[in-house]
Amino acid sequence: MESAAERLLLEEAAWNTRNPERILEGYADNVEMRDGVDFINGKAAFRQWLQNRFEKQLDYSVKLDLWGALKGRMAVRFEAEWRDAAGKRYRSYGVEVFQFNEEGYAERRFASQEFMTM
């Protein structure tokens, strides 16, 4: 649990930079993801997905809360906020499940979320 909590702090800090290269540092080359209705396979596709996301979700920030960790996996509750180009503010809540490889890189990330306007 301690190493999962440390990893979660790094994950949250990376996402809050909104810098795809910083975020990608924690992910394996063969990363497999589902984020809502988006399916992403591989680091190159993840990079493009992040760039697209941060172009649309301006001032993105996220808070992560560890629910549990066991055998290279962790479950996380998240709360994110951003605005669109018109200035309309949004918030999303959801859960993420991560699976890590032997080197500590995330190989799989699955997220489900609910969006709300503020």
N, CA, C and O atoms as a DFTB+ gen file, in Angstrom:
472 C
 N C O
     1  1       0.833      -1.196       0.000
     2  2       0.000       0.000       0.000
     3  2       0.873       1.254       0.000
     4  3       0.526       2.257      -0.624
     5  1       2.011       1.195       0.705
     6  2       2.873       2.372       0.737
     7  2       3.402       2.719      -0.643
     8  3       3.379       3.882      -1.045
     9  1       3.881       1.714      -1.372
    10  2       4.415       1.981      -2.709
    11  2       3.295       2.424      -3.654
    12  3       3.530       3.241      -4.545
    13  1       2.084       1.896      -3.471
    14  2       0.952       2.330      -4.295
    15  2       0.625       3.786      -4.006
    16  3       0.346       4.551      -4.929
    17  1       0.655       4.180      -2.734
    18  2       0.371       5.571      -2.371
    19  2       1.425       6.508      -2.965
    20  3       1.092       7.591      -3.445
    21  1       2.692       6.094      -2.933
    22  2       3.764       6.889      -3.534
    23  2       3.567       7.003      -5.047
    24  3       3.715       8.084      -5.618
    25  1       3.233       5.886      -5.689
    26  2       3.010       5.876      -7.141
    27  2       1.841       6.776      -7.511
    28  3       1.871       7.460      -8.534
    29  1       0.812       6.772      -6.672
    30  2      -0.365       7.595      -6.933
    31  2      -0.026       9.081      -6.873
    32  3      -0.531       9.860      -7.680
    33  1       0.816       9.480      -5.936
    34  2       1.244      10.882      -5.858
    35  2       1.984      11.299      -7.124
    36  3       1.782      12.401      -7.633
    37  1       2.844      10.412      -7.631
    38  2       3.566      10.696      -8.879
    39  2       2.597      10.805     -10.058
    40  3       2.740      11.681     -10.910
    41  1       1.617       9.912     -10.097
    42  2       0.619       9.911     -11.173
    43  2      -0.182      11.217     -11.159
    44  3      -0.359      11.853     -12.198
    45  1      -0.653      11.600     -10.005
    46  2      -1.431      12.836      -9.877
    47  2      -0.599      14.053     -10.293
    48  3      -1.077      14.908     -11.039
    49  1       0.641      14.130      -9.813
    50  2       1.515      15.259     -10.161
    51  2       1.764      15.312     -11.664
    52  3       1.748      16.393     -12.253
    53  1       1.993      14.169     -12.287
    54  2       2.247      14.137     -13.734
    55  2       1.031      14.620     -14.515
    56  3       1.166      15.456     -15.409
    57  1      -0.164      14.101     -14.190
    58  2      -1.373      14.507     -14.909
    59  2      -1.653      16.000     -14.725
    60  3      -2.147      16.654     -15.644
    61  1      -1.345      16.537     -13.557
    62  2      -1.624      17.947     -13.317
    63  2      -0.663      18.886     -14.038
    64  3      -0.902      20.093     -14.076
    65  1       0.418      18.361     -14.610
    66  2       1.284      19.190     -15.458
    67  2       0.648      19.412     -16.829
    68  3       0.979      20.375     -17.520
    69  1      -0.265      18.520     -17.221
    70  2      -0.888      18.523     -18.553
    71  2       0.169      18.379     -19.657
    72  3      -0.037      18.821     -20.787
    73  1       1.277      17.767     -19.318
    74  2       2.374      17.545     -20.255
    75  2       2.392      16.061     -20.622
    76  3       2.770      15.229     -19.798
    77  1       1.985      15.715     -21.857
    78  2       1.938      14.300     -22.238
    79  2       3.244      13.547     -21.991
    80  3       3.208      12.395     -21.559
    81  1       4.386      14.161     -22.251
    82  2       5.662      13.463     -22.067
    83  2       5.889      13.126     -20.601
    84  3       6.404      12.053     -20.284
    85  1       5.519      14.012     -19.724
    86  2       5.665      13.752     -18.277
    87  2       4.736      12.614     -17.845
    88  3       5.142      11.746     -17.073
    89  1       3.514      12.612     -18.327
    90  2       2.562      11.557     -17.988
    91  2       3.051      10.209     -18.500
    92  3       2.984       9.204     -17.792
    93  1       3.541      10.195     -19.736
    94  2       3.963       8.946     -20.373
    95  2       5.145       8.282     -19.680
    96  3       5.370       7.087     -19.869
    97  1       5.906       9.029     -18.879
    98  2       7.057       8.458     -18.172
    99  2       6.660       7.277     -17.297
   100  3       7.480       6.389     -17.061
   101  1       5.429       7.243     -16.813
   102  2       4.990       6.180     -15.919
   103  2       4.310       5.008     -16.599
   104  3       3.791       4.120     -15.923
   105  1       4.303       4.991     -17.939
   106  2       3.552       3.970     -18.672
   107  2       4.464       3.131     -19.557
   108  3       5.437       3.633     -20.121
   109  1       4.139       1.852     -19.670
   110  2       4.878       0.925     -20.522
   111  2       4.609       1.233     -21.993
   112  3       3.580       1.816     -22.333
   113  1       5.531       0.842     -22.854
   114  2       5.370       1.066     -24.300
   115  2       4.122       0.379     -24.843
   116  3       3.498       0.869     -25.784
   117  1       3.764      -0.747     -24.253
   118  2       2.615      -1.523     -24.742
   119  2       1.342      -1.237     -23.938
   120  3       0.471      -2.101     -23.836
   121  1       1.228      -0.049     -23.375
   122  2       0.085       0.288     -22.524
   123  2      -1.235       0.042     -23.255
   124  3      -1.371       0.327     -24.445
   125  1      -2.189      -0.487     -22.518
   126  2      -3.539      -0.734     -23.021
   127  2      -4.489       0.011     -22.086
   128  3      -4.423      -0.142     -20.867
   129  1      -5.373       0.820     -22.676
   130  2      -6.247       1.658     -21.854
   131  2      -7.667       1.704     -22.386
   132  3      -7.929       1.522     -23.574
   133  1      -8.571       1.958     -21.448
   134  2      -9.925       2.372     -21.790
   135  2     -10.232       3.530     -20.869
   136  3     -10.138       3.407     -19.648
   137  1     -10.597       4.650     -21.454
   138  2     -10.972       5.832     -20.686
   139  2     -12.346       6.244     -21.190
   140  3     -12.473       6.828     -22.266
   141  1     -13.369       5.937     -20.405
   142  2     -14.726       6.173     -20.884
   143  2     -14.979       5.310     -22.105
   144  3     -14.911       4.083     -22.030
   145  1     -15.275       5.954     -23.241
   146  2     -15.549       5.217     -24.480
   147  2     -14.318       5.123     -25.387
   148  3     -14.396       4.557     -26.477
   149  1     -13.185       5.674     -24.943
   150  2     -11.965       5.663     -25.743
   151  2     -11.115       4.443     -25.406
   152  3     -10.872       4.146     -24.236
   153  1     -10.667       3.741     -26.442
   154  2      -9.773       2.607     -26.293
   155  2      -8.429       2.993     -26.898
   156  3      -8.369       3.433     -28.046
   157  1      -7.355       2.832     -26.137
   158  2      -6.029       3.275     -26.549
   159  2      -5.073       2.093     -26.396
   160  3      -5.070       1.410     -25.372
   161  1      -4.265       1.864     -27.427
   162  2      -3.265       0.793     -27.388
   163  2      -1.923       1.351     -27.811
   164  3      -1.769       1.835     -28.932
   165  1      -0.949       1.283     -26.911
   166  2       0.411       1.726     -27.205
   167  2       0.663       3.167     -26.795
   168  3      -0.251       3.987     -26.709
   169  1       1.933       3.443     -26.546
   170  2       2.337       4.763     -26.060
   171  2       2.098       5.867     -27.086
   172  3       1.723       6.978     -26.714
   173  1       2.307       5.582     -28.361
   174  2       2.102       6.612     -29.393
   175  2       0.634       7.033     -29.449
   176  3       0.326       8.220     -29.553
   177  1      -0.265       6.059     -29.380
   178  2      -1.701       6.377     -29.384
   179  2      -2.090       7.108     -28.112
   180  3      -2.930       8.008     -28.147
   181  1      -1.488       6.732     -26.987
   182  2      -1.761       7.403     -25.717
   183  2      -1.298       8.858     -25.782
   184  3      -2.008       9.753     -25.322
   185  1      -0.111       9.103     -26.350
   186  2       0.407      10.463     -26.508
   187  2      -0.574      11.322     -27.305
   188  3      -0.888      12.441     -26.902
   189  1      -1.053      10.806     -28.425
   190  2      -1.994      11.548     -29.263
   191  2      -3.302      11.804     -28.516
   192  3      -3.863      12.897     -28.601
   193  1      -3.785      10.811     -27.792
   194  2      -5.010      10.946     -27.017
   195  2      -4.856      12.040     -25.957
   196  3      -5.760      12.854     -25.765
   197  1      -3.706      12.057     -25.271
   198  2      -3.444      13.094     -24.262
   199  2      -3.405      14.483     -24.895
   200  3      -3.989      15.426     -24.360
   201  1      -2.716      14.613     -26.032
   202  2      -2.648      15.916     -26.703
   203  2      -4.044      16.400     -27.075
   204  3      -4.375      17.564     -26.851
   205  1      -4.859      15.525     -27.637
   206  2      -6.231      15.885     -28.002
   207  2      -7.034      16.282     -26.774
   208  3      -7.774      17.266     -26.795
   209  1      -6.883      15.515     -25.715
   210  2      -7.637      15.790     -24.490
   211  2      -7.310      17.165     -23.928
   212  3      -8.216      17.931     -23.599
   213  1      -6.025      17.487     -23.816
   214  2      -5.636      18.749     -23.199
   215  2      -5.890      19.951     -24.109
   216  3      -5.932      21.083     -23.629
   217  1      -6.059      19.727     -25.403
   218  2      -6.486      20.810     -26.296
   219  2      -7.946      21.169     -26.057
   220  3      -8.343      22.320     -26.237
   221  1      -8.745      20.184     -25.652
   222  2     -10.179      20.394     -25.417
   223  2     -10.488      20.686     -23.959
   224  3     -11.373      21.487     -23.660
   225  1      -9.767      20.046     -23.049
   226  2     -10.019      20.200     -21.617
   227  2      -8.954      21.126     -21.035
   228  3      -7.923      20.671     -20.537
   229  1      -9.215      22.415     -21.104
   230  2      -8.258      23.437     -20.681
   231  2      -8.214      23.531     -19.154
   232  3      -9.217      23.299     -18.478
   233  1      -7.050      23.871     -18.629
   234  2      -6.839      24.011     -17.181
   235  2      -7.206      22.731     -16.423
   236  3      -7.681      22.795     -15.289
   237  1      -6.990      21.597     -17.034
   238  2      -7.317      20.301     -16.442
   239  2      -6.552      20.104     -15.127
   240  3      -5.350      20.359     -15.055
   241  1      -7.252      19.655     -14.109
   242  2      -6.607      19.256     -12.850
   243  2      -7.342      18.047     -12.294
   244  3      -8.550      17.893     -12.476
   245  1      -6.589      17.194     -11.614
   246  2      -7.171      15.958     -11.089
   247  2      -6.693      15.721      -9.665
   248  3      -5.568      16.067      -9.306
   249  1      -7.557      15.131      -8.870
   250  2      -7.221      14.688      -7.518
   251  2      -7.479      13.184      -7.482
   252  3      -8.563      12.727      -7.847
   253  1      -6.486      12.419      -7.041
   254  2      -6.588      10.962      -6.991
   255  2      -6.615      10.488      -5.546
   256  3      -5.936      11.044      -4.683
   257  1      -7.409       9.455      -5.296
   258  2      -7.559       8.905      -3.964
   259  2      -7.445       7.383      -4.052
   260  3      -8.250       6.739      -4.726
   261  1      -6.463       6.814      -3.385
   262  2      -6.217       5.376      -3.430
   263  2      -7.299       4.614      -2.677
   264  3      -7.562       4.885      -1.506
   265  1      -7.928       3.652      -3.363
   266  2      -8.924       2.791      -2.728
   267  2      -8.313       1.494      -2.257
   268  3      -8.710       0.953      -1.225
   269  1      -7.349       0.990      -3.006
   270  2      -6.723      -0.259      -2.606
   271  2      -5.660      -0.675      -3.594
   272  3      -5.629      -0.200      -4.729
   273  1      -4.781      -1.575      -3.152
   274  2      -3.712      -2.069      -4.021
   275  2      -3.370      -3.496      -3.621
   276  3      -3.363      -3.841      -2.439
   277  1      -3.087      -4.320      -4.627
   278  2      -2.750      -5.715      -4.377
   279  2      -2.073      -6.305      -5.607
   280  3      -2.606      -6.223      -6.714
   281  1      -0.910      -6.895      -5.415
   282  2      -0.219      -7.648      -6.463
   283  2      -0.102      -6.892      -7.790
   284  3      -0.545      -7.386      -8.827
   285  1       0.486      -5.710      -7.758
   286  2       0.724      -4.960      -8.987
   287  2      -0.494      -4.267      -9.559
   288  3      -0.473      -3.832     -10.710
   289  1      -1.549      -4.157      -8.780
   290  2      -2.757      -3.463      -9.241
   291  2      -3.180      -2.459      -8.181
   292  3      -2.945      -2.651      -6.988
   293  1      -3.810      -1.386      -8.642
   294  2      -4.384      -0.450      -7.688
   295  2      -5.684       0.130      -8.232
   296  3      -5.854       0.323      -9.436
   297  1      -6.584       0.395      -7.308
   298  2      -7.870       1.004      -7.628
   299  2      -7.862       2.421      -7.069
   300  3      -7.410       2.661      -5.950
   301  1      -8.372       3.353      -7.872
   302  2      -8.280       4.773      -7.554
   303  2      -9.616       5.452      -7.825
   304  3     -10.273       5.178      -8.829
   305  1     -10.009       6.344      -6.915
   306  2     -11.144       7.235      -7.159
   307  2     -10.557       8.562      -7.616
   308  3      -9.549       9.016      -7.074
   309  1     -11.186       9.189      -8.617
   310  2     -10.658      10.479      -9.067
   311  2     -11.755      11.521      -9.203
   312  3     -12.940      11.218      -9.341
   313  1     -11.299      12.758      -9.155
   314  2     -12.149      13.934      -9.319
   315  2     -11.349      14.913     -10.186
   316  3     -10.258      15.330      -9.798
   317  1     -11.879      15.280     -11.346
   318  2     -11.165      16.159     -12.266
   319  2     -12.023      17.380     -12.599
   320  3     -13.252      17.312     -12.595
   321  1     -11.354      18.491     -12.886
   322  2     -12.032      19.716     -13.313
   323  2     -11.287      20.292     -14.505
   324  3     -10.073      20.130     -14.630
   325  1     -12.024      20.966     -15.380
   326  2     -11.456      21.661     -16.533
   327  2     -12.501      22.604     -17.089
   328  3     -13.635      22.657     -16.613
   329  1     -12.096      23.353     -18.112
   330  2     -13.021      24.236     -18.825
   331  2     -12.837      24.019     -20.319
   332  3     -11.792      23.545     -20.765
   333  1     -13.863      24.371     -21.085
   334  2     -13.728      24.289     -22.539
   335  2     -13.307      25.657     -23.075
   336  3     -13.136      26.598     -22.300
   337  1     -13.138      25.774     -24.385
   338  2     -12.666      27.020     -25.003
   339  2     -13.634      28.176     -24.782
   340  3     -13.223      29.337     -24.796
   341  1     -14.914      27.874     -24.581
   342  2     -15.921      28.908     -24.337
   343  2     -15.951      29.337     -22.872
   344  3     -16.674      30.267     -22.514
   345  1     -15.173      28.667     -22.022
   346  2     -15.117      29.006     -20.613
   347  2     -16.066      28.216     -19.726
   348  3     -16.086      28.421     -18.512
   349  1     -16.848      27.322     -20.306
   350  2     -17.765      26.502     -19.509
   351  2     -16.950      25.504     -18.693
   352  3     -16.054      24.845     -19.220
   353  1     -17.268      25.396     -17.398
   354  2     -16.521      24.540     -16.489
   355  2     -17.190      23.178     -16.336
   356  3     -18.416      23.061     -16.350
   357  1     -16.353      22.153     -16.188
   358  2     -16.819      20.779     -16.057
   359  2     -16.115      20.113     -14.886
   360  3     -15.038      20.525     -14.455
   361  1     -16.759      19.077     -14.394
   362  2     -16.172      18.233     -13.355
   363  2     -16.516      16.787     -13.698
   364  3     -17.609      16.500     -14.187
   365  1     -15.589      15.890     -13.441
   366  2     -15.887      14.468     -13.624
   367  2     -15.420      13.706     -12.395
   368  3     -14.446      14.069     -11.735
   369  1     -16.149      12.641     -12.115
   370  2     -15.838      11.741     -11.007
   371  2     -15.796      10.337     -11.567
   372  3     -16.518      10.015     -12.511
   373  1     -14.962       9.511     -10.994
   374  2     -14.942       8.140     -11.474
   375  2     -13.926       7.285     -10.760
   376  3     -13.359       7.664      -9.735
   377  1     -13.716       6.120     -11.337
   378  2     -12.751       5.164     -10.797
   379  2     -11.800       4.720     -11.905
   380  3     -12.165       4.665     -13.079
   381  1     -10.584       4.409     -11.501
   382  2      -9.569       3.896     -12.405
   383  2      -8.968       2.642     -11.772
   384  3      -8.854       2.537     -10.551
   385  1      -8.593       1.713     -12.617
   386  2      -7.865       0.530     -12.167
   387  2      -6.581       0.467     -12.988
   388  3      -6.611       0.531     -14.216
   389  1      -5.465       0.342     -12.296
   390  2      -4.154       0.253     -12.940
   391  2      -3.573      -1.133     -12.716
   392  3      -3.795      -1.757     -11.678
   393  1      -2.819      -1.607     -13.715
   394  2      -2.023      -2.821     -13.557
   395  2      -0.596      -2.465     -13.967
   396  3      -0.378      -1.858     -15.015
   397  1       0.368      -2.843     -13.139
   398  2       1.766      -2.476     -13.352
   399  2       2.606      -3.699     -13.710
   400  3       2.331      -4.814     -13.267
   401  1       3.641      -3.463     -14.526
   402  2       4.560      -4.543     -14.878
   403  2       5.646      -4.658     -13.810
   404  3       5.630      -3.922     -12.823
   405  1       6.575      -5.567     -14.004
   406  2       7.640      -5.827     -13.017
   407  2       8.530      -4.598     -12.777
   408  3       9.102      -4.446     -11.697
   409  1       8.646      -3.726     -13.780
   410  2       9.475      -2.529     -13.647
   411  2       8.723      -1.356     -13.026
   412  3       9.307      -0.295     -12.807
   413  1       7.446      -1.533     -12.742
   414  2       6.659      -0.470     -12.108
   415  2       5.929       0.445     -13.067
   416  3       5.325       1.428     -12.637
   417  1       5.968       0.145     -14.369
   418  2       5.247       0.951     -15.357
   419  2       3.810       0.451     -15.500
   420  3       3.553      -0.751     -15.436
   421  1       2.891       1.370     -15.690
   422  2       1.492       0.984     -15.897
   423  2       1.344       0.352     -17.276
   424  3       1.665       0.970     -18.290
   425  1       0.856      -0.879     -17.302
   426  2       0.608      -1.584     -18.563
   427  2      -0.859      -1.489     -18.970
   428  3      -1.194      -1.525     -20.154
   429  1      -1.712      -1.371     -17.981
   430  2      -3.145      -1.280     -18.253
   431  2      -3.749      -0.217     -17.346
   432  3      -3.381      -0.082     -16.179
   433  1      -4.692       0.538     -17.921
   434  2      -5.418       1.554     -17.156
   435  2      -6.835       1.583     -17.701
   436  3      -7.055       1.798     -18.893
   437  1      -7.783       1.364     -16.816
   438  2      -9.190       1.374     -17.213
   439  2      -9.919       2.376     -16.335
   440  3      -9.838       2.308     -15.109
   441  1     -10.634       3.308     -16.961
   442  2     -11.319       4.371     -16.220
   443  2     -12.768       4.475     -16.657
   444  3     -13.090       4.397     -17.843
   445  1     -13.631       4.651     -15.670
   446  2     -15.052       4.927     -15.912
   447  2     -15.366       6.221     -15.180
   448  3     -14.887       6.446     -14.068
   449  1     -16.179       7.079     -15.813
   450  2     -16.422       8.381     -15.220
   451  2     -17.768       8.960     -15.578
   452  3     -18.413       8.548     -16.542
   453  1     -18.175       9.922     -14.782
   454  2     -19.414      10.658     -14.968
   455  2     -19.045      12.141     -15.091
   456  3     -18.326      12.663     -14.240
   457  1     -19.522      12.824     -16.132
   458  2     -19.249      14.238     -16.353
   459  2     -20.403      15.097     -15.882
   460  3     -21.569      14.730     -16.028
   461  1     -20.063      16.254     -15.309
   462  2     -21.068      17.217     -14.871
   463  2     -20.622      18.618     -15.277
   464  3     -19.424      18.896     -15.327
   465  1     -21.564      19.488     -15.562
   466  2     -21.219      20.886     -15.767
   467  2     -21.310      21.600     -14.424
   468  3     -22.065      21.190     -13.543
   469  1     -20.553      22.642     -14.281
   470  2     -20.546      23.387     -13.019
   471  2     -21.308      24.694     -13.170
   472  3     -21.414      25.462     -12.214
